[in-house]
């Protein structure tokens, strides 16, 4: 059965990646143009939803599932944040040396550090309250406002995101799957319907991921949080890794690093805040969290500090030395988690 579960997990990861890349983000891009959002505002809101939708739904279904499975939802968010920060930024740095634009990066690093600091404070007593979840959402609202007005404070040029370019290299390897998925979607001109169908399919696949993760943890007799911190976290972040490597090869290291950090801000503040608010409004009480998660959150905080130190020390230049350090730290984190199962 564990072999079957592994195959189901892999299939869900691949299908999720294609749905998000080809349909969900494309429809959100069209919707953002209808709403006349600036590129910064669209990136901080709709595009962040697009890249982080799987993590958001996994967290939602984990806290809704009867039987105290909140560790899966929180673990997948925390694990994904660690992977994004260390592996995605590290891989982008190894692929090609880049001089980062410090102006938007200072903004994103400030809010990311704030988000992780709040996460450490809130998780320390082993539970989340409604007030804490509301603070997460309020801080994200402040982040969106900061994104919209940041260029008036520190002017900088648009990085010129092009989703299709970033994923063009991947498409040739998954064309049969893409053609199969097109049967479930209306034409791209009906992008609001494409958005709706994407949401439904992402939700279904995320539900399957939660169920399979719980079953796998029971069969292997390991904590559910470990499955979430490693397998689910890496699986839901692999599409972002490939996209960031492609973008970095094109000489747009700024975009790769900013996308990784921006996605993490959304994951922590909205990916945890929104599901917690929904559950606590419906049932009251608090959301329990603890065990291995506290150690992982502290490691995440240390990773943020390490990245900031490396960027400042190297004067906002990233290259192979920086990338190798970040990736080795992540490998050390995985060894730590495995030894502490």
VEXDREN-2710 file (C-alpha; in Angstrom, 1 decimal):
% VEXDREN-2710
k/r/px/py/pz
1/UNK/0.0/0.0/0.0
2/UNK/2.8/2.4/0.7
3/UNK/4.0/2.0/-2.9
4/UNK/0.5/2.9/-4.1
5/UNK/0.4/5.9/-1.8
6/UNK/3.8/7.1/-3.1
7/UNK/2.6/6.8/-6.7
8/UNK/-0.6/8.7/-5.8
9/UNK/1.5/11.5/-4.1
10/UNK/3.7/11.8/-7.2
11/UNK/0.8/11.9/-9.6
12/UNK/-1.0/14.6/-7.5
13/UNK/2.2/16.7/-7.4
14/UNK/2.6/16.6/-11.2
15/UNK/-1.0/17.3/-12.0
16/UNK/-1.2/20.1/-9.4
17/UNK/1.9/21.7/-11.0
18/UNK/0.4/21.6/-14.5
19/UNK/-3.0/23.0/-13.4
20/UNK/-1.4/25.8/-11.5
21/UNK/1.1/26.7/-14.2
22/UNK/-1.1/26.4/-17.3
23/UNK/-4.6/27.3/-16.2
24/UNK/-4.8/28.8/-12.7
25/UNK/-2.0/31.4/-13.0
26/UNK/-2.9/32.2/-16.6
27/UNK/-6.6/32.9/-15.6
28/UNK/-5.5/35.0/-12.6
29/UNK/-3.2/37.0/-14.9
30/UNK/-6.2/37.9/-17.1
31/UNK/-8.4/38.7/-14.1
32/UNK/-5.7/41.0/-12.7
33/UNK/-5.7/42.9/-16.0
34/UNK/-9.5/43.2/-15.8
35/UNK/-9.1/44.6/-12.3
36/UNK/-6.4/47.0/-13.6
37/UNK/-3.9/45.9/-10.9
38/UNK/-0.3/47.0/-11.1
39/UNK/2.3/44.3/-11.6
40/UNK/3.4/44.6/-8.0
41/UNK/-0.2/44.5/-6.6
42/UNK/-1.0/41.5/-8.9
43/UNK/2.1/39.7/-7.8
44/UNK/1.5/40.2/-4.1
45/UNK/-2.2/39.1/-4.3
46/UNK/-3.4/37.1/-7.3
47/UNK/-0.1/35.7/-8.4
48/UNK/0.8/34.8/-4.8
49/UNK/-2.5/32.9/-4.6
50/UNK/-1.7/31.1/-7.8
51/UNK/1.8/29.8/-6.7
52/UNK/0.6/29.0/-3.2
53/UNK/-2.8/27.6/-3.8
54/UNK/-1.8/23.9/-3.1
55/UNK/-0.3/24.8/0.2
56/UNK/-3.3/26.9/1.2
57/UNK/-5.8/24.1/0.4
58/UNK/-3.6/21.4/2.1
59/UNK/-3.6/23.6/5.3
60/UNK/-7.4/24.2/5.0
61/UNK/-8.3/20.5/4.6
62/UNK/-5.8/19.4/7.3
63/UNK/-7.4/21.7/9.9
64/UNK/-10.9/20.7/8.8
65/UNK/-10.3/17.0/8.9
66/UNK/-11.6/15.4/12.1
67/UNK/-9.0/13.8/14.3
68/UNK/-6.5/16.6/15.1
69/UNK/-4.4/16.7/11.9
70/UNK/-3.5/20.3/12.1
71/UNK/0.2/19.4/12.1
72/UNK/-0.1/18.4/8.5
73/UNK/-1.4/21.9/7.5
74/UNK/1.1/23.8/9.6
75/UNK/3.9/21.5/8.7
76/UNK/3.4/21.8/4.9
77/UNK/3.5/25.6/5.2
78/UNK/6.6/25.7/7.4
79/UNK/8.4/23.0/5.4
80/UNK/7.5/24.7/2.1
81/UNK/8.8/28.0/3.5
82/UNK/12.2/26.4/4.5
83/UNK/12.5/24.7/1.1
84/UNK/11.6/27.9/-0.8
85/UNK/14.1/30.0/1.2
86/UNK/17.0/27.6/1.1
87/UNK/16.7/25.5/-2.0
88/UNK/14.9/27.7/-4.5
89/UNK/17.0/30.8/-3.7
90/UNK/20.1/28.6/-3.4
91/UNK/19.4/26.8/-6.8
92/UNK/18.8/30.2/-8.5
93/UNK/22.1/31.5/-7.1
94/UNK/24.1/28.3/-8.2
95/UNK/22.6/28.5/-11.8
96/UNK/23.7/32.0/-12.5
97/UNK/25.3/34.8/-10.5
98/UNK/23.0/37.8/-10.1
99/UNK/23.1/41.3/-8.7
100/UNK/19.8/41.7/-6.8
101/UNK/17.7/44.9/-6.7
102/UNK/17.8/45.7/-3.0
103/UNK/14.8/48.1/-3.0
104/UNK/11.9/45.6/-3.3
105/UNK/14.0/42.9/-1.5
106/UNK/14.3/45.0/1.6
107/UNK/10.5/45.4/1.7
108/UNK/9.9/41.6/1.2
109/UNK/12.6/40.6/3.7
110/UNK/11.2/42.9/6.3
111/UNK/7.7/41.5/6.0
112/UNK/9.0/38.0/5.8
113/UNK/11.1/38.4/8.9
114/UNK/8.0/39.9/10.6
115/UNK/5.9/37.0/9.5
116/UNK/8.3/34.4/10.8
117/UNK/8.8/36.3/14.1
118/UNK/5.0/36.3/14.6
119/UNK/4.9/32.5/13.7
120/UNK/7.6/31.8/16.4
121/UNK/5.7/33.8/19.0
122/UNK/2.3/32.3/18.2
123/UNK/3.4/28.7/18.0
124/UNK/5.5/28.8/21.1
125/UNK/2.6/27.9/23.5
126/UNK/1.5/25.0/21.2
127/UNK/-1.7/26.7/19.9
128/UNK/-3.1/29.4/17.7
129/UNK/-5.9/31.7/18.8
130/UNK/-8.4/33.6/16.6
131/UNK/-6.7/36.9/17.5
132/UNK/-3.3/35.5/16.3
133/UNK/-4.9/34.3/13.0
134/UNK/-6.5/37.7/12.5
135/UNK/-3.1/39.4/13.1
136/UNK/-1.6/37.2/10.3
137/UNK/-4.3/38.4/7.9
138/UNK/-3.9/42.1/9.0
139/UNK/-0.1/42.0/8.4
140/UNK/-0.6/40.6/4.9
141/UNK/-3.0/43.4/4.2
142/UNK/-0.3/45.8/5.3
143/UNK/2.2/44.0/3.0
144/UNK/-0.1/44.4/0.0
145/UNK/-0.4/48.2/0.8
146/UNK/3.4/48.4/1.1
147/UNK/3.8/46.7/-2.3
148/UNK/1.5/49.1/-4.0
149/UNK/3.1/52.2/-2.6
150/UNK/6.8/51.1/-2.3
151/UNK/7.9/52.5/-5.6
152/UNK/7.0/56.0/-4.4
153/UNK/9.3/55.5/-1.4
154/UNK/12.2/53.7/-3.2
155/UNK/11.7/53.9/-7.0
156/UNK/12.8/50.9/-9.0
157/UNK/12.1/49.3/-12.4
158/UNK/9.6/46.5/-13.0
159/UNK/11.2/43.1/-13.3
160/UNK/8.8/42.3/-16.2
161/UNK/7.4/38.9/-15.2
162/UNK/6.5/36.6/-18.0
163/UNK/4.8/33.4/-16.8
164/UNK/4.7/31.8/-20.1
165/UNK/8.5/32.3/-20.7
166/UNK/9.3/30.9/-17.3
167/UNK/7.4/27.7/-18.0
168/UNK/8.0/27.2/-21.7
169/UNK/11.0/24.9/-21.2
170/UNK/8.9/22.6/-19.0
171/UNK/5.9/22.3/-21.3
172/UNK/7.6/20.0/-23.9
173/UNK/8.1/17.3/-21.2
174/UNK/4.4/17.2/-20.1
175/UNK/2.5/17.8/-23.3
176/UNK/0.5/14.5/-23.2
177/UNK/-0.7/15.4/-19.7
178/UNK/-1.5/19.0/-20.7
179/UNK/-3.6/17.7/-23.6
180/UNK/-5.5/15.4/-21.2
181/UNK/-6.1/18.3/-18.7
182/UNK/-7.6/20.5/-21.5
183/UNK/-10.6/18.2/-21.6
184/UNK/-11.6/19.5/-18.1
185/UNK/-11.3/23.1/-18.9
186/UNK/-13.2/25.6/-21.1
187/UNK/-11.4/27.7/-23.7
188/UNK/-8.9/30.2/-22.4
189/UNK/-11.2/33.1/-23.4
190/UNK/-13.6/32.0/-20.7
191/UNK/-10.9/32.7/-18.1
192/UNK/-13.3/33.2/-15.2
193/UNK/-14.6/29.6/-15.7
194/UNK/-11.0/28.4/-16.1
195/UNK/-10.3/30.0/-12.7
196/UNK/-13.3/28.3/-11.1
197/UNK/-12.5/24.8/-12.6
198/UNK/-8.9/25.3/-11.4
199/UNK/-10.0/26.0/-7.9
200/UNK/-12.2/22.9/-7.8
201/UNK/-9.4/20.6/-9.1
202/UNK/-6.7/22.1/-6.9
203/UNK/-9.1/21.6/-3.9
204/UNK/-9.8/17.9/-4.8
205/UNK/-6.1/17.1/-5.3
206/UNK/-5.1/18.9/-2.1
207/UNK/-7.8/16.8/-0.2
208/UNK/-6.3/13.6/-1.7
209/UNK/-2.8/14.8/-0.6
210/UNK/-4.0/15.2/3.0
211/UNK/-5.7/11.8/3.1
212/UNK/-2.7/10.0/1.6
213/UNK/-0.3/11.9/3.9
214/UNK/-2.3/10.8/7.0
215/UNK/-2.5/7.2/5.8
216/UNK/1.2/7.1/4.9
217/UNK/2.2/8.4/8.3
218/UNK/0.1/5.7/10.0
219/UNK/1.6/2.9/7.9
220/UNK/5.2/4.1/8.4
221/UNK/4.5/4.9/12.1
222/UNK/6.1/8.3/11.9
223/UNK/4.6/11.7/13.0
224/UNK/2.3/13.3/10.5
225/UNK/4.2/16.6/10.9
226/UNK/7.4/14.9/9.4
227/UNK/5.5/13.9/6.3
228/UNK/4.2/17.4/5.9
229/UNK/7.5/19.1/6.7
230/UNK/9.4/17.1/4.1
231/UNK/7.4/15.2/1.4
232/UNK/4.3/17.5/1.1
233/UNK/6.5/20.6/1.4
234/UNK/8.9/19.6/-1.3
235/UNK/6.2/18.2/-3.6
236/UNK/4.1/21.4/-3.6
237/UNK/7.2/23.6/-4.1
238/UNK/8.9/21.6/-6.9
239/UNK/7.0/23.7/-9.7
240/UNK/8.3/26.9/-8.1
241/UNK/11.9/25.4/-8.1
242/UNK/11.8/24.6/-11.8
243/UNK/10.4/27.9/-12.7
244/UNK/12.9/29.8/-10.6
245/UNK/15.8/27.9/-12.2
246/UNK/14.6/28.7/-15.7
247/UNK/14.1/32.4/-14.8
248/UNK/17.6/32.5/-13.2
249/UNK/19.1/31.0/-16.4
250/UNK/17.5/33.9/-18.3
251/UNK/19.4/36.3/-16.1
252/UNK/16.4/37.3/-14.0
253/UNK/17.7/36.3/-10.6
254/UNK/15.7/39.1/-9.0
255/UNK/12.5/37.5/-10.1
256/UNK/13.5/34.0/-8.8
257/UNK/14.5/35.3/-5.3
258/UNK/11.5/37.7/-5.0
259/UNK/9.0/35.0/-6.0
260/UNK/10.4/32.6/-3.4
261/UNK/10.2/35.2/-0.6
262/UNK/6.9/36.6/-1.7
263/UNK/5.4/33.2/-1.9
264/UNK/6.6/32.5/1.6
265/UNK/5.0/35.7/3.0
266/UNK/1.6/34.5/1.5
267/UNK/2.1/31.0/2.8
268/UNK/2.6/31.9/6.4
269/UNK/0.3/34.9/6.7
270/UNK/-2.7/33.7/4.5
271/UNK/-1.9/30.0/4.2
272/UNK/-2.2/29.7/8.0
273/UNK/-4.3/32.7/8.9
274/UNK/-7.2/32.1/6.5
275/UNK/-7.8/28.4/7.3
276/UNK/-7.5/29.0/11.0
277/UNK/-10.0/31.9/10.9
278/UNK/-12.5/29.7/8.9
279/UNK/-12.2/26.8/11.3
280/UNK/-12.4/28.9/14.5
281/UNK/-15.4/30.9/13.2
282/UNK/-17.2/27.6/12.5
283/UNK/-16.2/25.7/15.7
284/UNK/-14.6/28.1/18.1
285/UNK/-11.7/27.2/20.3
286/UNK/-8.1/27.2/19.3
287/UNK/-5.8/25.4/16.8
288/UNK/-3.4/23.0/18.4
289/UNK/0.2/22.9/17.2
290/UNK/3.5/21.7/18.7
291/UNK/6.0/18.9/18.8
292/UNK/8.5/18.9/15.9
293/UNK/6.9/22.0/14.4
294/UNK/8.3/24.3/17.1
295/UNK/11.9/23.2/16.2
296/UNK/11.2/23.6/12.5
297/UNK/9.8/27.1/12.9
298/UNK/13.0/28.1/14.9
299/UNK/15.1/26.6/12.0
300/UNK/13.0/28.7/9.6
301/UNK/13.7/31.8/11.7
302/UNK/17.5/31.0/11.6
303/UNK/17.3/30.5/7.8
304/UNK/15.9/34.0/7.4
305/UNK/18.6/35.4/9.5
306/UNK/21.3/33.5/7.5
307/UNK/19.9/34.7/4.2
308/UNK/19.8/38.3/5.3
309/UNK/23.4/38.1/6.6
310/UNK/24.6/36.5/3.3
311/UNK/22.9/39.1/1.1
312/UNK/24.2/42.1/3.1
313/UNK/27.7/40.6/3.4
314/UNK/27.9/40.0/-0.3
315/UNK/26.3/43.4/-1.1
316/UNK/23.1/41.9/-2.7
317/UNK/25.1/39.6/-5.0
318/UNK/24.2/35.9/-5.1
319/UNK/26.3/33.3/-6.8
320/UNK/27.6/29.7/-6.3
321/UNK/29.1/30.2/-2.8
322/UNK/25.8/31.6/-1.5
323/UNK/23.7/29.0/-3.2
324/UNK/25.8/26.1/-2.0
325/UNK/25.7/27.3/1.6
326/UNK/21.8/27.6/1.5
327/UNK/21.4/24.1/-0.1
328/UNK/23.8/22.5/2.4
329/UNK/21.8/24.1/5.3
330/UNK/18.6/22.5/3.9
331/UNK/20.2/19.1/3.5
332/UNK/21.3/19.5/7.2
333/UNK/17.8/20.3/8.1
334/UNK/16.5/17.2/6.4
335/UNK/19.0/15.0/8.2
336/UNK/18.0/16.6/11.5
337/UNK/14.3/15.9/10.8
338/UNK/15.0/12.2/9.9
339/UNK/17.1/11.6/12.9
340/UNK/14.4/13.1/15.2
341/UNK/11.5/11.1/13.8
END
